[in-house]
Amino acid sequence: MYNINRRKFLGLIGCGCCSVMLPSCSTVPITERRQLSIIPEARINQQAASAYEQFRRKTKLITKGSELKSIKEIGKRMENAVSAFFLKEGKSDPTQNFGWDYILVDNDKIVNAWCMPGGKIAVYTGLLKVTKNTDALSIVMGHEIAHAVARHSVERMSHAMTINLGTTVADIFLGGAINRTRNTVGQNTGLDIFQLGIMNPFGRKQETEADYLGLIFSSLSGFDIRESVKLWKRMAEKKKGKEPPVFLSTHPSSKKRIENLNNWINEVIIKYPPIKI
């Protein structure tokens, strides 16, 4: 039997992983950030569509009225503006295979919205009490749509696969030391060191990128993106005393978000004005 030392084995495994990952890199539209993409987007979109239908069936929805109409109108403007922008730039439209849909969830206690991969969007009535106007709502919807356009779900799942593979292989040669440390820290603190050290910083990068792209999509759609700062000041006031420390959060703090937005607004207004459709 051929014997191989640990260092050489880990080196071979690393080279093997790289050979899989390198040709599986893609870039985020507009920001051009390189991202890992080893899971087919079509598969995730299909799974998301199935989960979305289950959510629709089990959730109390508002199916008519001015609020739902406003959400759909904002969404349609963004659909058209995003597609027109990429067409104008001579680039592939990342939303061309999306099956856009919009729902309004009847829940005043939840201040949230989300967009599943493939363009399935939910807005909670609790969010509307903070957004207060269509410009602010467009900022939130633009942010959520940006997650889908940037394929952040594909990226998250791809990273999770590589992390699990890498730690499993390493732990074999460390006699289980990684898992023992992880479990000990978790028992004592209730925290997962892998989530803190790897997944959360990566999550903040995605959230910041979605803020930036969302601002662009809102501007392209003809909304007043200066409302974004007012919105996040209202958000900060609502969450006062409830925000976790930044290092424990996958989202930037409200203060950091406002700082970023102030730095981006003028640039976005000039570079990405309302697009003619």
PyMOL commands that set and color helices and strands:
alter all, ss='L'
color gray80, all
select helices_A, chain A and resi 6-24+41-58+66-88+125-131+134-149+152-173+177-189+193-220+227-238+246-248+254-271
alter helices_A, ss='H'
color red, helices_A
select strands_A, chain A and resi 25-27+34-36+61-62+101-105+113-116+120-124
alter strands_A, ss='S'
color yellow, strands_A
deselect
rebuild
show_as cartoon
